[in-house]
Amino acid sequence: SQAYRFSIILGIKNSGKSASGVAYVLSSLTSNHLKILQLLSKETHGDREGVTFSNFYELCLCEMLVSSEKSLQLILKELEDHDLVKRIGSGSSPQENYVSNVSLKELKPFCDFA
C-alpha cells in the first residue's frame, strides 16, 4: 500500500506518526517550504544542537528563500506545527535553535528540484 511504502521511505513505521499523514504534509508543502526544510536538514544533519535562527536566516537570505525574518519565522512555525522542524533551547544563549526532523533521504522523493 502507499502508506506502507511511505513508512519505509520515511522510516517511521514504529514512531507513532502516520506515514500517509507525513507523506501528505510533505507532498503538500510549497517548493519554497521544501527548500527551506532541505537547507535546514543539510545544516543540521547529525547535529542535535541545531542552527541558530540568525545563522539560518542568513543562509536563507543567501539562497534567496526569504525576504525578511518575519517570513522565515512564519515558515518555521508552520513546519514546526507539522513536526517537521523542532525548536530547541541553545543552553546559555537566549536565542533558540532549529533542527530538522526530516532527513535529506526522506525529503528526496518530494523535492523535484534537488
WOSULBEL-V255844 format. One record per residue. N is the residue number from 1. SS is DSSP state (h for helix, s for strand, l for the rest). PSI is psi in radians with two decimals (NA if undefined). Layout:
BEGIN
((N SS PSI) (N SS PSI))
END
This chain:
BEGIN
((1 l 2.84) (2 h -0.71) (3 h -0.70) (4 h -0.73) (5 h -0.77) (6 h -0.57) (7 h -0.58) (8 h -0.85) (9 h -0.80) (10 h -0.17) (11 l 0.67) (12 l 0.37) (13 l -0.49) (14 l 0.31) (15 l -0.14) (16 l -0.15) (17 l 2.63) (18 l 2.13) (19 h -0.74) (20 h -0.55) (21 h -0.80) (22 h -0.76) (23 h -0.70) (24 h -0.80) (25 h -0.84) (26 h -0.72) (27 h -0.32) (28 h -0.04) (29 l 2.60) (30 l 2.83) (31 h -0.58) (32 h -0.76) (33 h -0.78) (34 h -0.69) (35 h -0.70) (36 h -0.76) (37 h -0.69) (38 h -0.77) (39 h -0.73) (40 h -0.67) (41 h -0.72) (42 h -0.77) (43 h -0.48) (44 h 0.17) (45 l 2.03) (46 l 0.13) (47 l 1.87) (48 l -0.31) (49 l -0.39) (50 l -2.95) (51 s 2.48) (52 s 2.68) (53 h -0.79) (54 h -0.72) (55 h -0.72) (56 h -0.64) (57 h -0.78) (58 h -0.72) (59 h -0.76) (60 h -0.64) (61 h -0.79) (62 h -0.60) (63 l 0.00) (64 l 0.74) (65 l -0.40) (66 l 2.80) (67 l -0.15) (68 l 2.80) (69 h -0.69) (70 h -0.74) (71 h -0.68) (72 h -0.71) (73 h -0.74) (74 h -0.76) (75 h -0.78) (76 h -0.65) (77 h -0.74) (78 h -0.78) (79 h -0.64) (80 h -0.69) (81 h -0.49) (82 l 0.21) (83 l 0.44) (84 l -0.38) (85 s 2.52) (86 s 2.31) (87 s 2.25) (88 s 2.65) (89 s 2.65) (90 s 0.71) (91 l -2.10) (92 l -0.30) (93 s 2.44) (94 s -0.27) (95 s 2.46) (96 s 2.67) (97 s 2.80) (98 s 2.51) (99 s 2.54) (100 s 2.41) (101 l 0.02) (102 l 2.28) (103 l 2.88) (104 h -0.66) (105 h -0.71) (106 h -0.55) (107 h -0.50) (108 h -0.79) (109 l -0.28) (110 l -0.08) (111 l 1.70) (112 l -0.13) (113 l -0.12) (114 l NA))
END
